[in-house]
């Protein structure tokens, strides 16, 4: 299981143009299609399944506003850069106070 102590996870959001872990989690939570979806697995545990990028692409046509399109594009960029990974220890502690 990956952890926020892993160098790759800690340094990743520092790159210009990459959204934070929290923002990525928020976007996935807003767009997942239920517990069986790769977006749900990412939102709940930080898991990046091999088919997550495809699922995000399939979701794009549902994005009605430029903001939604931008968010999904940023999420896709984040997941592509992070690469396939299993659950991340501490992921569920990323909380935005909903």
C-alpha positions in Angstrom: 0.0 0.0 0.0 1.3 3.4 -1.0 1.6 6.1 1.7 1.9 9.8 1.8 5.4 9.2 3.1 6.3 7.8 -0.4 8.6 10.4 -2.1 6.6 10.2 -5.4 3.3 11.1 -3.7 4.8 13.9 -1.6 6.6 15.6 -4.5 3.9 15.1 -7.2 1.6 18.0 -6.5 4.5 20.5 -6.3 4.9 20.4 -10.1 3.4 23.4 -11.9 0.0 22.6 -13.4 -0.7 19.6 -11.3 -3.7 19.7 -8.9 -3.3 18.6 -5.3 -4.3 15.2 -3.9 -7.3 16.7 -2.2 -8.5 18.5 -5.4 -8.1 15.2 -7.3 -10.1 13.4 -4.7 -12.8 16.0 -4.7 -13.2 15.9 -8.5 -13.4 12.1 -8.5 -16.0 12.1 -5.7 -18.1 14.5 -7.7 -18.0 12.4 -10.9 -17.9 8.7 -9.8 -20.6 6.4 -11.1 -21.0 4.3 -8.0 -19.0 1.9 -5.8 -18.0 -0.3 -8.8 -16.4 2.6 -10.7 -12.7 3.3 -10.9 -13.4 7.0 -10.0 -15.0 5.8 -6.8 -12.0 3.6 -6.0 -9.8 6.6 -6.5 -12.0 9.0 -4.5 -12.3 6.6 -1.6 -8.8 5.0 -1.4 -6.5 6.8 -3.9 -6.4 3.7 -6.1 -5.5 4.4 -9.7 -6.8 1.4 -11.7 -5.4 0.8 -15.2 -8.8 1.8 -16.7 -9.3 5.0 -14.7 -8.0 7.2 -17.5 -10.5 5.6 -19.9 -13.3 6.1 -17.3 -12.5 9.8 -17.0 -12.5 10.1 -20.8 -15.9 8.5 -21.0 -17.2 11.0 -18.4 -16.0 14.1 -20.3 -19.1 14.4 -22.5 -21.2 14.8 -19.3 -19.2 17.9 -18.3 -21.5 20.7 -19.2 -19.5 23.6 -18.0 -15.9 24.7 -18.9 -15.1 24.4 -15.2 -16.2 20.8 -15.1 -14.3 20.0 -18.3 -11.2 21.7 -16.8 -11.5 19.7 -13.6 -11.8 16.4 -15.4 -8.9 17.3 -17.6 -6.8 18.2 -14.6 -7.8 14.9 -12.9 -6.8 13.0 -16.0 -3.4 14.7 -16.0 -3.0 13.9 -12.3 -3.8 10.2 -12.7 -1.6 9.9 -15.8 1.3 11.4 -14.0 0.8 9.4 -10.9 0.5 6.1 -12.7 -1.3 2.9 -11.7 -1.2 2.3 -8.0 -3.1 0.6 -5.2 -4.8 2.1 -2.2 -2.9 5.0 -0.5 -2.6 4.9 3.3 -4.1 8.1 4.7 -6.1 8.9 1.6 -9.4 9.0 3.4 -7.9 11.6 5.8 -7.9 14.1 2.9 -11.1 15.9 3.9 -12.7 19.0 2.5 -15.3 19.4 5.1 -18.5 18.6 3.3 
